[in-house]
Amino acid sequence: MAIITLTTDLGDKDIYQAALKGSIYKLLPTVNIVDITNNVAAFNVQQAAFILKNSFYYFPDNTVHLIGIDTVYNTYTRYLAVKYKNHYFVGADNGIFSLMFDQDPEEIVEINIIQDLKFLHFPLADIFVKAACHLANGGTLAEIGLPVTSVENKMNLQPVIEKNLIKGAVIYIDSFQNVITNVTKEFFNRVQQGRRFVLYFKRNETITQLSWHYNEVPEGEKLCLFGISDHLEIAINKGNASGLLGLNLGDSVIIDFQ
């Protein structure tokens, strides 16, 4: 069962998403197309990387993940096909691969498929689709590109340790308005070492204990927990944490261990 997933900033109001899916079905009518999301903020590579990094491994091996973020042709960005942990990724070399991967990929090629001139302004529906369908149909990376050894490097914003503090930041806000920070469970546990803590954030708000699930506190109460992404979240049970607590992307959080 061939699967191609889509992570794009194409939205759902225009013709672009339909053109992309139609182009895939025209080449590979039996493929299963799964939308991870088509609502990434325009050109937001960091947001797309966070979503795909935390979702791709739920799919079967050999799934092809087509990444439609900042793909319009320019003179310095390469188009790559990558094999990583038995999954394939097709996207522009704009830093997204370095943000997604914790280890070196097994194989990387720069795609050398010739672009059809009628798709000059929309290579996503031409070069990317041809590469993704080729891989979903069992083709090899070597047949669609030349080997490369590195990708464009971008760094995620990392939490900082200062004495008994972790200084972190908000890196994502989901559709429920849960606020996700760059503090991972592994990082938190390594610094905490069983100690009590106080989580400080905007408006002098504090939280002093971890919850296992959202309903552990009464409706309307704030909490923090490690969610499905294994990143520390600030949430309100059945409420809008981002709006009600005034937390936005890039805002600081501090964890003080007692």
C-alpha positions, 0 to 999 in steps of 0.5 A: 500500500503506497502512501504519500503524505502532504505537509504544505502551506497551500491552505484549503481556499485556492486551487493549489492543493487540488492541483497537487493532489490531482498531479499525484493521482495522475501519475500514481492512481492507486496511491493513498494520499494523507494530509498531515497538514496543508495549513502551515503558516506561509513559508514557516519552515520551523513550524512544518519541521515540528509537525512532521518530526512528531508525526512521520514515525506513526506511518509505515516504513517506506511512506513518502513524505512530500514537503511543500514549504518554500519550494518556488525555484531560486538559484541557490536552493536544491530539491532533495529526496532523503531516506531517514529511518526507513521513510522518504522525504521530498522537499526543498533544502531550506533547512527543514531537514536539519530541523527534523532529523536527530541523526544523519539520514541513510541517503540523500540525493539532489533531485535532477528531474527536468522541470516541465516549463508549464509548471515553472512557478509550481515545481511542487506539482511537477518535480516534487510529485514525480520524485514522490510517486517514483519512490512510492512506486518502489523506485530508488533514490539513485534513479532520480538524483545525484548523491549529496552528503549534507543539507542546509543547516538551521538550528532549533531554539534550544533551552538553556541551563543556568544554575537551577533554572531551565530557560526555554521558549514557546515554539508551537501553538496547536489548534487547541491553543495549547502552548508547546515549549522547546523543553523536552521530557528527556531534557527536563528529567535530566536537569530535574533529578527528582526535585520540585519545580516552579514553572514561571511564564508571562503575567507572573503565572506559575505551575508547580506540578506536572499533570499526566492528562488534561482532565487532571485539573478542573475545567478552566484551570491551567496545567503543564504536561508532556504531550504527544510530542514529548515537549513540555506543554502549558494548557488550560483544561478545555480552554484557550491557553495561548489567548487566556495566558497571553503566551505567543511564539517566542515567549520565554518560560523559566523552570526553577528547580527547588 
